[in-house]
Amino acid sequence: MKSVNLNKLNHISILRNIALICVVLGHAGCIYAGKWNFNVVNSDSKLLKYITDYIYSFHMPLFVFISGYVYNHSKETLYKYNSKRDFIIGKWKRLIIPYILTGIVFMIPLQTFFSVYEDKESFIVDKAIKYIIFAQRPGHLWYLLMLFNLFIIFTIIEKTLNRNNVVLNLVILEIISMVSIKLPNTYYISSAFSYLIYFYIGYILCRNIYRVKRTLINNRKKYLIANILLFNINYILINYIKVDGILSKLLILFLNSIIAIIAIICLFTYILKLTDNRYILNKILKNKNYKLISKHNFNIYLLHQPIMLSIISMMKTVDIMPEAFYLVLFLASLIISVLISTGIELFRYNLLKLRNGSLKQLNT
């Protein structure tokens, strides 16, 4: 999620920003899609439910796809990650430390103050241990735990996957994805197995990008049509026909996976086409809003949901048009996250400056 400045990965940086915007938009619509247990005065909006369900059909798989793509680029192009130990320690610092700090220092105190939690009597320390340390209710931070586990799993099976046929790997990973939902999801290990297929697609696509790029771009309209068609079929099956039975549920799971994969490939190919145009690419990369989101991408992800939930908790008794409240949630959580992130960076800068000044005084 953090914007990386790697050569020839402008398409991935753009895709990462799109993924982040989709996450914030998706969360802004959760109260209208029945995904969050919040009762607001005016929560009925079929349009926002449809938009939110569509975003949810691909936004987290898209993040995992990006991680797989960058992992392959870092390893096979930049020759990084030669030591598994150093790699895992690096990912611990990159994912688990922010998970713990954001959860304990920011998310739990803020959501406790604004009465987001149902258990209003338990202390912040109790919530921190239960929700974050034991990961019983980490909120949006679940993704960091899941991704850390996924990295470990992938490094274990990477050599085996590279020895096998790509199609065979995809079939096996799809089966694992469907079966894993029945496993205990302690520390989101089960989720890591279910998302492996998207990581692998990013990984293998990065390795073969120059061979398949033109084919992907030429078929981008077909991917778009297929994605829209399959999503609407699935949406009708889930919301209107209410299918039951094991086979029907397996079909829905399979459809969910295919819809996510096609949506990812579709977005990826349209961004590839876009970045082929140097003029448009330069316009995007020089855009102030784009640069701002790129700079604060990871922190926006970490901060936005507790801010959004706090706003909902404060305004849940206000009768406001769903579409207007949706925009308020999206813009407010995005802007406040950027402001807090900027404040954190200024604090770090001044702290470093103070430290360097103290060291200079000691040396003189």
GUMIMI-558525 format. One line per 5 residues: number of its first residue (from 1); their letters; for each residue y, x, z of N, C-alpha, C. Coordinates in steps of 0.1 Angstrom, whole numbers, plus 2048, in hexadecimal, padded with zeros to 3 digits. Layout:
# residues N
NUM) A) Y:X:Z:Y:X:Z:Y:X:Z  ... $
//
This chain:
# residues 364
1) MKSVN) 7F4:808:800:800:800:800:80D:808:800  80C:814:806:818:81D:805:81A:822:7F7  826:822:7F2:829:827:7E5:827:835:7E4  81F:839:7DA:81C:848:7D8:823:84C:7CB  827:859:7CC:82E:85F:7C1:825:868:7B9 $
6) LNKLN) 81C:863:7B2:812:86B:7AB:815:86A:79C  813:875:794:815:875:786:80C:86B:77F  811:864:776:80A:85A:76D:804:84E:775  809:84C:781:805:840:789:810:836:78B  81A:836:781:825:82C:782:81F:81E:781 $
11) HISIL) 815:81C:779:80F:80E:778:809:80A:785  803:813:78D:7FD:810:79A:808:80D:7A4  813:815:7A4:81E:813:7AD:824:805:7AB  826:801:79E:82B:7F3:79B:821:7E9:7A0  814:7EB:79D:80A:7E2:7A1:80A:7E0:7B1 $
16) RNIAL) 80C:7EB:7B8:80C:7EB:7C6:818:7E2:7CB  823:7E3:7C5:82E:7DB:7C9:82C:7CC:7C6  826:7CA:7BB:822:7BC:7B8:818:7B6:7C2  80E:7BE:7C6:804:7BA:7D0:80B:7B7:7DD  815:7BF:7E1:81C:7BD:7EE:824:7B0:7ED $
21) ICVVL) 82B:7AE:7E2:833:7A1:7E0:829:795:7E1  81E:796:7DB:814:78C:7DB:80F:789:7E9  80D:793:7F1:809:792:7FF:813:78A:807  820:78E:806:82A:787:80D:82C:779:809  82B:777:7FB:82C:769:7F6:820:761:7FB $
26) GHAGC) 815:767:7FB:808:760:7FF:809:75C:80E  80E:765:816:810:762:824:81A:757:827  825:757:81F:82F:74D:820:82A:73F:81D  820:73E:815:81A:731:812:80E:72D:81A  80A:735:824:7FE:732:82C:7FF:725:833 $
31) IYAGK) 80A:721:838:80B:715:840:80A:709:837  80C:70A:82A:80A:6FF:820:7FC:6FF:81A  7F5:70A:81C:7E7:70A:816:7DC:709:821  7E1:706:82E:7D7:705:839:7D0:711:83D  7D7:71D:83B:7D1:72A:83E:7D5:72F:84C $
36) WNFNV) 7E0:72A:851:7E5:72D:85E:7E5:721:867  7E1:722:874:7E0:717:87D:7EE:714:883  7F7:710:87A:805:70C:87F:808:6FE:87A  80D:6F6:883:811:6E9:880:821:6E9:87E  825:6E8:872:834:6E6:870:836:6D8:86B $
41) VNSDS) 843:6D4:86C:847:6C6:86A:843:6C2:85C  847:6CA:852:844:6C7:844:83C:6D2:83D  82E:6D0:83E:825:6DA:839:81D:6D5:82D  822:6CA:827:81A:6C5:81B:821:6C9:80E  81B:6D2:807:820:6D6:7FA:814:6DA:7F1 $
46) KLLKY) 810:6D2:7E8:805:6D5:7DF:808:6E1:7D6  815:6E2:7D2:819:6ED:7CA:817:6FB:7D1  81C:6FB:7DE:81B:708:7E6:80D:70B:7E9  805:700:7EC:7F7:703:7EE:7F0:709:7E2  7F3:704:7D6:7ED:709:7CA:7F1:718:7C8 $
51) ITDYI) 7FE:71A:7C9:804:728:7C7:7FD:732:7D1  7FD:72D:7DE:7F7:736:7E9:7E8:739:7E6  7E1:72E:7E3:7D2:730:7E0:7D0:739:7D4  7D9:738:7CA:7D8:741:7BE:7DA:750:7C2  7E5:752:7CA:7E8:760:7CF:7DD:765:7D7 $
56) YSFHM) 7D7:75D:7E0:7CC:761:7E9:7BF:764:7E1  7BF:75F:7D5:7B3:762:7CD:7B1:770:7C8  7BC:778:7C9:7BC:786:7C4:7C4:790:7CC  7CD:78C:7D5:7D7:796:7DA:7D0:7A1:7E3  7C7:79E:7EB:7C0:7A9:7F3:7B7:7B1:7EB $
61) PLFVF) 7AE:7AB:7E2:7A6:7B3:7D9:7AF:7BC:7D0  7BB:7B8:7CD:7C4:7C0:7C5:7C8:7CD:7CD  7CB:7CC:7DA:7CE:7D7:7E2:7C3:7E1:7E3  7B6:7DB:7E4:7AB:7E4:7E5:7A8:7EB:7D8  7AA:7E4:7CD:7A9:7EA:7BF:7B2:7F6:7BE $
66) ISGYV) 7BF:7F4:7C2:7C9:7FF:7C2:7C4:80B:7CA  7BE:808:7D6:7B9:813:7DE:7AE:81B:7D7  7A5:814:7D1:79A:81A:7C9:79F:822:7BE  7A9:81D:7B7:7AF:824:7AB:7B6:831:7B0  7BE:830:7BB:7C5:83C:7C0:7BC:846:7C6 $
71) YNHSK) 7B1:841:7CC:7A7:84A:7D2:7A1:853:7C7  79D:84C:7BC:797:854:7B1:7A1:85E:7AB  7AD:859:7A9:7B7:862:7A3:7BA:86E:7AC  7BA:86C:7B9:7BD:876:7C3:7B1:880:7C3  7A5:87B:7C2:799:884:7C3:796:88B:7B6 $
76) ETLYK) 796:884:7AA:792:88A:79E:79D:890:795  7A9:88C:798:7B4:891:790:7BC:89B:798  7BF:898:7A5:7C6:8A1:7AE:7BD:8AA:7B6  7B0:8A8:7B5:7A6:8B0:7BC:7A9:8B0:7CC  7AC:8A5:7D1:7AD:8A3:7DF:7A0:89E:7E5 $
81) YNSKR) 7A0:89C:7F2:795:896:7FA:788:89E:7F9  789:8AC:7F9:77D:8B4:7F8:775:8B4:805  77C:8B2:810:776:8B2:81D:775:8A3:822  769:89E:825:768:890:82A:76E:88F:837  76D:899:83F:772:899:84D:782:897:84C $
86) DFIIG) 788:8A0:844:797:89F:843:79B:892:83D  793:88D:833:796:880:82D:796:875:837  78C:874:83F:78B:86A:849:796:86B:854  798:877:858:7A3:879:862:7B1:875:85C  7B3:878:84F:7BF:874:848:7C0:865:847 $
91) KWKRL) 7B5:85E:844:7B5:84F:844:7B7:849:851  7B2:84F:85C:7B4:84B:869:7C3:84B:86D  7C9:856:86A:7D8:857:86C:7E0:84D:864  7DB:84B:857:7E2:842:84E:7E0:834:850  7D5:830:855:7D1:822:857:7D0:81D:865 $
96) IIPYI) 7C8:824:86D:7C5:81F:87B:7D1:821:884  7D7:82D:883:7E3:82F:88C:7EE:824:88A  7F2:821:87D:7FB:816:87B:7F6:809:87F  7E9:807:87E:7E2:7FA:882:7E5:7F8:891  7E2:803:899:7E3:802:8A8:7F2:801:8AC $
101) LTGIV) 7FA:809:8A6:809:809:8AA:810:7FC:8A6  80D:7F8:89A:814:7EB:895:80F:7E0:89D  802:7DF:8A0:7FC:7D4:8A7:801:7D3:8B6  801:7DF:8BD:804:7DF:8CB:813:7DF:8CD  81A:7E7:8C5:829:7E9:8C8:831:7DE:8C2 $
106) FMIPL) 82D:7D8:8B6:835:7CF:8AF:82F:7C1:8AE  823:7BF:8A9:81E:7B2:8A6:81C:7AA:8B3  815:7AF:8BC:811:7A7:8C8:81E:7A4:8D1  826:7AD:8D3:833:7AA:8DB:83B:79F:8D4  83D:7A1:8C7:846:798:8BF:83F:78A:8BF $
111) QTFFS) 833:789:8BC:82C:77C:8BB:82A:775:8C9  829:77D:8D3:829:778:8E1:836:772:8E5  841:779:8E1:84F:775:8E5:852:768:8DE  84E:766:8D1:851:75A:8CA:846:750:8CA  83D:751:8D4:832:747:8D7:829:744:8CB $
116) VYEDK) 826:74E:8C4:81D:74C:8B8:80E:74A:8BD  80A:751:8C8:7FD:750:8CD:7FB:743:8D5  7EF:73E:8D5:7EC:732:8DC:7EA:735:8EB  7E4:741:8EE:7E2:744:8FC:7EF:74B:902  7F7:742:907:805:747:90B:804:74D:919 $
121) ESFIV) 7F9:74C:920:7F8:752:92E:7F4:760:92F  7EC:765:925:7E7:772:926:7F2:77D:923  7F1:788:929:7FB:793:928:7FA:79A:91B  805:7A0:917:805:7A8:90B:7FA:7B3:90A  7F8:7B9:916:7ED:7C3:916:7E0:7BD:913 $
126) DKAIK) 7DD:7B2:919:7D0:7AB:916:7CF:7A8:907  7DA:7A3:901:7D9:7A0:8F3:7D7:7AC:8EB  7DE:7B7:8EF:7DD:7C4:8E7:7CE:7C9:8E7  7C8:7C8:8F3:7BA:7CC:8F4:7B1:7C3:8EC  7B3:7B6:8EE:7AA:7AC:8E7:7AC:7AB:8D8 $
131) YIIFA) 7B9:7AA:8D4:7BC:7A7:8C6:7BC:7B4:8BD  7C1:7BF:8C3:7C2:7CB:8BB:7B7:7D5:8BD  7B5:7D9:8CA:7AB:7E4:8CD:79D:7DE:8C9  79A:7D2:8CD:78D:7CC:8CA:78D:7C4:8BD  799:7C4:8B6:79B:7BE:8A9:796:7B0:8A8 $
136) QRPGH) 798:7A8:8B3:794:79A:8B2:79E:791:8AB  7AB:796:8AB:7B5:78E:8A4:7C0:797:89F  7BD:7A0:896:7C7:7AA:891:7D1:7A5:887  7D0:798:883:7D9:792:879:7D8:799:86C  7E3:79C:865:7E3:7A2:858:7DE:7B1:859 $
141) LWYLL) 7DE:7B7:865:7DA:7C5:867:7CB:7C7:865  7C4:7BC:863:7B5:7BD:860:7B3:7C6:854  7BC:7C5:84B:7BA:7CC:83E:7B9:7DC:840  7C1:7E1:84A:7C1:7EF:84D:7B3:7F3:852  7AE:7EB:85B:7A1:7EE:861:796:7ED:856 $
146) MLFNL) 797:7E3:84E:78D:7E1:843:78E:7ED:839  79A:7F1:835:79B:7FB:82C:796:809:831  798:80B:83E:793:818:844:784:818:843  77E:80D:847:76F:80C:846:76A:80D:838  771:807:82F:76E:808:821:76E:816:81C $
151) FIIFT) 778:81E:81F:779:82C:81B:76D:834:820  769:831:82D:75D:838:832:750:834:82B  74F:827:829:743:822:822:742:828:814  74E:828:80D:74E:82D:7FF:74A:83C:7FE  750:844:807:74D:852:807:73E:855:809 $
156) IIEKT) 737:84C:810:729:84D:813:721:84A:806  725:840:7FF:71D:83B:7F4:722:840:7E6  72D:847:7E6:734:84C:7DA:72B:853:7D0  723:85D:7D5:71A:865:7CD:70F:85C:7C7  70A:853:7CF:700:84A:7CA:705:841:7BF $
161) LNRNN) 711:83C:7C0:717:834:7B6:71A:83C:7A9  71E:848:7AB:721:850:79F:714:854:797  708:853:79E:6FC:856:797:6F7:84A:78F  6FB:83E:794:6F6:832:78E:6FF:82D:782  6F9:823:77B:700:81D:770:70C:814:776 $
166) VVLNL) 717:814:76F:723:80C:774:720:7FD:776  719:7F8:76C:716:7E9:76C:70C:7E6:777  702:7EF:779:6F9:7ED:785:700:7EE:792  70A:7F7:793:712:7F8:79F:71A:7EB:7A2  720:7E6:798:728:7DA:799:71F:7CE:79D $
171) VILEI) 713:7CD:798:70A:7C2:79C:706:7C4:7AB  702:7D0:7AE:6FE:7D2:7BC:70A:7CF:7C6  716:7D4:7C3:721:7D2:7CB:725:7C3:7CC  723:7BC:7C1:726:7AE:7C1:71D:7A7:7CB  710:7AA:7CA:706:7A4:7D3:709:7A8:7E2 $
176) ISMVS) 70D:7B4:7E4:711:7B9:7F2:71D:7B1:7F6  727:7AE:7EE:733:7A7:7F1:72F:799:7F5  726:792:7EE:722:784:7F1:71A:783:7FE  711:78D:800:709:78D:80C:710:791:818  71A:799:817:721:79F:823:728:795:82B $
181) IKLPN) 72C:789:825:733:77F:82D:72A:779:838  71D:77B:837:714:776:842:712:780:84D  717:78C:84B:716:797:855:721:796:860  71E:79A:86C:729:79B:876:735:7A3:872  741:79E:874:74D:7A5:86E:754:7AD:879 $
186) TYYIS) 74C:7B4:882:752:7BC:88C:75A:7C7:886  767:7C8:88A:770:7D2:885:771:7D2:876  76E:7C6:870:770:7C3:862:767:7CC:859  75C:7D0:85E:752:7D8:856:74C:7CF:84B  749:7C3:84F:743:7BA:845:74D:7B8:839 $
191) SAFSY) 75A:7B6:83D:765:7B4:832:765:7C1:829  763:7CD:82F:764:7D9:827:759:7D9:81D  74D:7D4:820:742:7D3:816:745:7C9:80C  74C:7BE:80F:74F:7B3:806:75A:7B8:7FC  763:7C1:800:76D:7C6:7F7:76A:7D3:7EF $
196) LIYFY) 75E:7D8:7F2:75A:7E4:7EB:75A:7E4:7DC  757:7D8:7D7:756:7D6:7C8:764:7D9:7C2  76F:7D4:7C8:77C:7D5:7C3:781:7E4:7C3  77D:7EB:7CE:780:7F9:7CF:779:801:7C4  76C:7FD:7C2:765:804:7B8:76A:802:7AA $
201) IGYIL) 76F:7F6:7A7:775:7F3:79A:781:7FB:798  78A:7FC:7A2:795:805:7A1:791:814:79F  787:818:7A6:782:826:7A5:77D:829:797  775:820:792:76F:823:785:778:821:77A  782:818:77B:78C:815:771:795:821:770 $
206) CRNIY) 799:827:77B:7A1:833:77B:79A:83F:773  78E:840:775:786:84B:76F:785:849:760  785:83C:75B:783:83A:74D:790:834:746  79B:835:74D:7A7:82E:748:7AB:831:73A  7AA:83E:736:7AE:842:728:7A5:83D:71E $
211) RVKRT) 798:83A:721:78F:835:718:790:826:716  794:81F:721:794:810:720:7A2:80A:71F  7AC:812:721:7BA:80D:722:7BD:804:716  7BB:808:70A:7BF:800:6FE:7B7:7F3:6FD  7AA:7F4:700:7A2:7E8:700:7A7:7DE:70A $
216) LINNR) 7AA:7E2:716:7AF:7DA:721:7BC:7D3:71D  7C6:7DB:717:7D3:7D5:713:7D1:7CB:708  7C8:7CE:6FE:7C6:7C5:6F3:7C0:7B7:6F7  7B9:7B7:703:7B2:7AB:707:7B9:7A4:713  7C6:7A8:716:7CD:7A4:722:7CF:794:722 $
221) KKYLI) 7D1:78E:717:7D3:780:716:7C6:778:719  7BB:77E:715:7AE:778:718:7AB:778:727  7AF:783:72D:7AD:784:73C:7B6:77A:743  7C2:778:73E:7CB:76E:745:7C6:760:743  7C1:75C:737:7BC:74F:735:7AF:74D:73E $
226) ANILL) 7A6:757:73E:79A:756:746:79D:754:755  7A7:75B:759:7AB:75B:768:7B0:74D:76B  7B9:748:763:7BF:73B:766:7B4:730:765  7AC:730:75B:7A1:726:75A:798:726:765  792:732:769:789:733:774:78F:730:781 $
231) FNINY) 79B:734:784:7A1:730:790:7A3:721:792  7A7:71A:787:7A9:70C:788:79B:704:78A  791:709:783:783:704:785:77F:705:794  781:711:799:77E:714:7A7:786:70C:7B1  793:70A:7AE:79C:703:7B6:798:6F4:7B7 $
236) ILINY) 794:6EE:7AC:78F:6E1:7AB:782:6DF:7B3  779:6E9:7B1:76C:6E8:7B8:76E:6E8:7C7  777:6F1:7CC:779:6F2:7DA:781:6E7:7E0  78C:6E2:7DA:795:6D9:7DF:793:6CA:7DC  78C:6C8:7D1:78A:6BA:7CD:77C:6B5:7CC $
241) IKVDG) 773:6BE:7C8:765:6BA:7C7:75D:6BC:7D4  762:6C6:7DC:75C:6CA:7E9:74D:6CC:7E8  749:6D6:7E0:73B:6DA:7DE:734:6DE:7EA  728:6DA:7EC:71F:6DF:7F7:713:6E5:7F3  70B:6EB:7FC:6FF:6F1:7F8:700:700:7F7 $
246) ILSKL) 6F5:707:7F9:6F5:716:7F8:6F8:71B:7EB  6F2:715:7E0:6F4:71A:7D3:703:717:7CE  708:70C:7D2:716:709:7CF:720:713:7D6  71D:716:7E2:725:71F:7EA:724:72D:7E4  718:731:7DF:716:73E:7D9:71E:73F:7CC $
251) LILFL) 71E:733:7C5:726:732:7B8:735:734:7BB  73A:72E:7C5:748:72F:7C9:74B:73E:7CD  742:744:7D4:745:752:7D8:745:75B:7CC  73C:758:7C2:73B:760:7B6:748:75E:7AE  74C:751:7AD:758:74E:7A5:764:755:7AC $
256) NSIIA) 765:754:7B9:770:75B:7C0:771:76A:7BC  766:770:7BC:766:77F:7B8:76A:781:7AA  764:779:7A1:768:77B:792:776:778:790  77C:76D:796:78A:76A:795:793:775:79A  78F:77B:7A5:797:787:7AA:796:793:7A1 $
261) IIAII) 78B:795:79C:789:7A1:793:791:79F:786  790:793:780:797:790:773:7A6:791:776  7AB:78B:781:7B9:78B:785:7BE:79A:786  7B6:7A2:78C:7BA:7B0:78E:7BB:7B7:781  7B1:7B5:778:7B1:7BC:76B:7BC:7B7:763 $
266) CLFTY) 7BF:7AA:764:7CA:7A3:75C:7D7:7AA:760  7DA:7AA:76D:7E7:7B0:772:7E8:7BE:76E  7DD:7C6:770:7DC:7D4:76D:7DF:7D6:75E  7DA:7CE:755:7DC:7D1:747:7EA:7CD:742  7F0:7C3:748:7FE:7BF:745:807:7CA:74A $
271) ILKLT) 804:7D0:756:80D:7DB:75B:80B:7E7:752  7FF:7EA:74D:7FC:7F5:744:805:7F4:737  804:7E7:732:80C:7E4:726:81B:7E6:729  820:7E2:734:82E:7E3:738:832:7F1:739  82A:7FA:73F:82D:808:742:82C:810:735 $
276) DNRYI) 826:80B:72B:826:811:71E:834:812:717  83C:809:71B:84A:808:716:853:810:720  857:81C:71C:85E:826:724:86C:820:729  872:818:720:87F:812:724:87D:809:72F  874:800:72E:871:7F6:739:86D:7FD:746 $
281) LNKIL) 864:807:744:85F:80E:750:86A:814:758  873:81B:750:87F:822:757:888:818:75E  88A:80C:757:892:801:75D:88C:7FD:76B  87F:7FB:76B:878:7F7:777:879:801:782  876:80E:77E:876:819:788:883:81C:78E $
286) KNKNY) 88E:819:786:89C:81B:78B:8A2:80F:792  89B:804:792:8A0:7F8:798:8A0:7F9:7A7  8AC:7F6:7AD:8AE:7F8:7BB:8A4:7F0:7C4  8A1:7E4:7C1:898:7DC:7C8:88A:7E1:7C7  886:7E6:7BB:879:7EC:7BA:878:7F8:7C2 $
291) KLISK) 882:801:7C2:881:80D:7CA:881:80A:7D9  888:800:7DD:888:7FC:7EB:87B:7F7:7F0  874:7EF:7E8:867:7EA:7EB:85D:7F5:7EB  85E:7FE:7E1:855:809:7E0:856:812:7EC  862:815:7F1:864:81E:7FC:85F:818:809 $
296) HNFNI) 860:80B:80B:85C:804:817:84F:7FC:816  848:7FE:80B:83C:7F6:808:833:7F4:814  82E:7FF:81A:824:7FF:824:82A:7F8:831  836:7FC:834:83C:7F6:840:83F:7E7:83F  842:7E3:832:844:7D4:830:837:7CD:833 $
301) YLLHQ) 82C:7D3:82E:81F:7CD:831:81C:7CC:840  81F:7D7:847:81C:7D7:855:825:7CD:85D  831:7CB:859:83B:7C4:861:83D:7B5:85E  83A:7B1:851:83F:7A4:84C:838:798:853  82B:799:855:824:78D:85A:829:789:869 $
306) PIMLS) 82A:792:872:82F:78E:87F:83D:788:87F  845:78E:876:853:788:874:852:77A:86F  849:778:865:847:76B:85F:842:761:869  838:764:870:832:75B:87A:83C:758:885  845:761:889:84F:75F:893:859:755:88E $
311) IISMM) 85D:756:881:866:74C:87B:860:73F:87A  854:73E:876:84D:731:876:84C:72A:884  849:733:88E:849:72E:89C:856:728:8A0  861:72F:89C:86E:72A:8A0:873:71E:899  86E:71C:88C:873:711:884:869:706:881 $
316) KTVDI) 85D:706:889:853:6FD:886:856:6EE:888  861:6EC:890:865:6DE:893:870:6D9:88A  875:6E2:881:880:6DF:878:87B:6D9:86B  880:6CE:867:87C:6C7:85B:883:6CD:84F  87C:6D6:848:882:6DD:83D:879:6DC:831 $
321) MPEAF) 87F:6DB:825:877:6DA:819:86D:6E6:818  860:6E4:815:857:6EF:814:85B:6FA:80B  860:6F7:7FF:864:701:7F5:86F:70A:7FB  878:703:802:884:70B:808:87F:714:813  876:70F:81C:871:716:827:868:722:822 $
326) YLVLF) 861:720:817:859:72A:811:861:736:80D  86C:733:806:876:73E:802:87C:745:80E  87F:73D:818:885:743:825:87B:74D:82B  86F:748:82C:864:751:832:862:75E:82A  862:75C:81D:85F:768:814:86B:772:815 $
331) LASLI) 877:76D:813:883:776:812:886:77B:820  885:773:82A:889:778:838:87F:783:83D  872:780:83B:868:78A:840:869:797:838  86C:796:82B:86E:7A2:822:87A:7AA:826  885:7A3:828:892:7AA:82B:892:7B0:839 $
336) ISVLI) 88D:7A8:843:88C:7AD:850:883:7B9:851  878:7B9:84A:86E:7C4:84A:874:7D0:844  87C:7CF:83A:883:7DB:834:88D:7E0:83D  895:7D7:844:89F:7DC:84E:898:7E3:85A  88D:7DE:85F:886:7E5:86A:881:7F2:865 $
341) STGIE) 87B:7F2:859:875:7FE:853:880:809:852  88B:805:84D:897:80E:84B:89B:814:859  89B:80B:863:89F:80F:871:895:81A:876  888:817:873:87D:821:878:87F:82E:871  882:82E:864:884:83B:85D:890:842:862 $
346) LFRYN) 89B:83B:865:8A7:841:86B:8A4:847:878  89D:840:880:899:845:88E:891:852:88C  887:852:883:87F:85E:881:887:86A:87C  890:867:873:899:871:86E:8A1:878:879  8A8:86F:881:8B0:874:88C:8A8:87C:896 $
351) LLKLR) 89C:877:899:893:87D:8A2:88F:88B:89D  88C:88C:890:888:899:88A:894:8A2:88A  8A0:89D:887:8AC:8A5:887:8AF:8AA:895  8AE:8A2:89F:8B0:8A6:8AD:8A6:8B1:8B1  899:8AF:8AD:88F:8B9:8B0:892:8C6:8AA $
356) NGSLK) 895:8C6:89D:899:8D2:896:8A5:8D9:89C  8AE:8D1:8A0:8BA:8D7:8A7:8B7:8DE:8B4  8AE:8D8:8BB:8A9:8DD:8C8:8A2:8EA:8C6  899:8EB:8BB:892:8F7:8B8:89B:902:8B4  8A5:8FF:8AD:8AF:909:8A9:8B6:90F:8B5 $
361) QLNT) 8B9:907:8BE:8C0:90B:8CA:8B7:914:8D3  8AA:911:8D3:8A1:919:8DA:89F:927:8D4  8A0:927:8C6:89D:934:8BF:8A9:93D:8BF  8B5:938:8C2:8C1:940:8C2:8C4:946:8D0 $
//
